[in-house]
Amino acid sequence: MIPLLSASADRLRVHVREITSGLPGDSREEAEREEERRPGDLRGWVKGARAAVATTLGLAEILAGGWRKAAGFYGRFGLTQEQFRGGVPLTGGAD
């Protein structure tokens, strides 16, 4: 039986420099794309969190009564309390 990994497996590792051109623009473009996606993603998480509160009996009271439980709830959705309550403004190329 031939082993799946051998000592030569170290030579098979691929570095980021080999995938991209190595120019600073490659990582900058990816960062810009991520920045454009982030507000939309957050808006979706806010909608999901609000839907969870609306459909779960007593959850609103639990969130209002215990800061630890509220922090855990907001953390699961990757939101802050302000984002949950006030929403996330749509920024970017939307008119």
ABEGO torsion letter per residue (X at the ends): XBBABBAAAAAABBBAAAABAGBAAAAAAAAAAAAAAAAAAAAAAAAAAAAAAAABBGAAAAAAABAAAAAAAAAAAGBBAAAAAAEBBBBEABX
